[in-house]
Amino acid sequence: MQHLIIAFTLPDLSEQFSPPDIAPPVLVKLVEAIERKGMECSTLYRAQGSSNIVELKQITECDVSTVDFDSIDVQILSDALKRYFLDLPNPIIPASVYSEMISTAQEGQNLEESAEVLKRLIKSSNTPQQYWLTLQYLLKHFSRLCQNSTKTLLNARSLAEIFSTLLFRSQVASSDSVEHHIKILELLIASELNERQPAPGLT
């Protein structure tokens, strides 16, 4: 994703929705359309669509009531979803808890214990609850993709590799930090999946 320019053109998540809504409206529309159209797509989130940044922004910044998301190609929808996270003013996973999350991921506790600590850290940060709600919504989406892995060819590890840079958006580009972020997201996805079925072994 390094070739995409981070522009921070979207409002903060706290300005996009409020409970009892569970996630930003445009994210919900994107995810719902992707799940209707892409659950048998073996290149979902991996193939680059033909749209440019301007076209993607027209989707992520739209009035959701005016757009027929089902008429948009699934690759463009998946590119728009990734673009959405780049254009938020702050990362979904708050930077204030990065170091504690990395320590937790390195401790080698079992899956559920590690995931619960990670979730508590995110919830305890000084960011609005919309951040945790959005991440939770996304984790459920990832879990559904993993459940259909025979068609999507996606698992917790591959999704973490695709999305960790987008959700952490750390300015530190060392290979160690990247791997830590992947491991953290993999743990969270696997935990969500484990609530639906027996957890697969982490790689």
Secondary structure, 3 states (H helix, E strand, C coil): CCCCCCCCCCCCHHHHCCCCCCCCHHHHHHHHHHHHHCCCCCCCCCCCCCCCHHHHHHHHCCCHHHCCHHHCCHHHHHHHHHHHHHHCCCCCCCHHHHHHHHHHHHCCCCHHHHHHHHHHHHHHCCCCHHHHHHHHHHHHHHHHHHHCHHHHCCCHHHHHHHHHHHHHCCCCCCHHHHHHHHHHHHHHHHHHHHCCCCCCCCC
